[in-house]
């Protein structure tokens, strides 16, 4: 499989309806519910490049997310990020989260063939996988770290 010349990702805005105690009787203190909103959305195009570069609205933040992702994934080459659409910041539509997820997903797709694996073949298990593992748990852990997560990625059950 050859490396794609270009990957385009669209991540819709989202509404998060707060931190809720969804049922409470299982000892879970926190939960949440949300919904995707079709517009606005983050639209991002990523191409291979010898170093990490970015252009377009919110390019600085996207480049920082990409830097974190590439470091966490152990990828030593670069990419060019072209931001074609963004979600307005600070209006409760998840602009930062969606940008981080779009960057991580685009880079995962761009570099997946190089690592000879798909970025999403296995079901999510709720705990980050070791660095050599493929699948969404590894991708989710890298997205979480790219968005500023710290330490080990353990999600509440």
C-alpha positions, -999 to 999 in steps of 0.1 A, spaced: 0 0 0 14 34 -9 12 65 12 -17 88 2 -7 121 -15 -35 140 3 -59 133 32 -89 155 38 -109 153 70 -141 171 81 -151 173 117 -185 188 125 -191 211 154 -207 195 184 -229 204 213 -220 190 247 -249 190 271 -228 192 302 -215 168 328 -244 147 339 -250 118 362 -265 96 336 -278 69 359 -258 72 391 -265 37 405 -233 22 389 -210 45 409 -203 67 379 -200 103 390 -197 119 356 -210 113 321 -220 134 292 -241 135 261 -236 155 230 -247 158 194 -229 167 161 -240 198 143 -236 197 105 -223 232 102 -199 248 109 -171 222 107 -134 219 107 -121 210 72 -85 201 70 -63 189 42 -29 172 50 -1 164 26 33 148 31 61 173 37 97 173 48 89 194 79 57 204 98 40 235 83 4 248 85 -16 275 68 -51 289 72 -72 300 101 -61 286 134 -29 273 118 -8 278 149 -30 257 171 -33 230 144 4 229 140 9 225 178 -16 196 178 2 180 149 36 184 166 22 166 197 6 139 176 38 132 156 59 131 187 35 108 205 33 85 175 71 85 170 68 99 135 99 118 126 88 133 92 65 163 86 33 172 70 17 203 56 -17 212 71 -41 234 52 -71 245 72 -100 252 49 -127 256 75 -130 262 112 -155 263 140 -158 297 158 -139 296 191 -155 301 226 -191 296 215 -195 261 229 -192 241 197 -160 222 205 -137 242 182 -104 231 199 -114 195 204 -127 190 169 -95 207 154 -73 184 175 -93 153 165 -93 163 128 -55 169 129 -48 135 146 -72 116 123 -57 132 92 -21 124 103 -31 89 113 -46 83 78 -16 99 61 9 78 80 -11 46 84 2 29 52 38 37 63 32 17 94 14 -9 74 -19 -8 94 -52 8 94 -59 35 120 -92 19 130 -96 -19 127 -105 -29 163 -132 -20 188 -125 7 214 -116 -9 248 -116 22 270 -79 20 279 -50 33 258 -31 6 240 7 0 240 25 21 213 28 -9 190 -9 -16 190 -31 -6 160 -67 5 162 -89 32 177 -76 28 213 -41 39 201 -56 66 179 -78 79 207 -48 80 231 -27 100 205 -57 124 200 -60 128 237 -23 136 241 -24 159 211 -52 179 226 -32 184 258 -39 152 279 -13 143 305 -1 110 319 -16 76 310 -48 75 292 -73 58 315 -109 65 309 -135 62 337 -156 30 335 
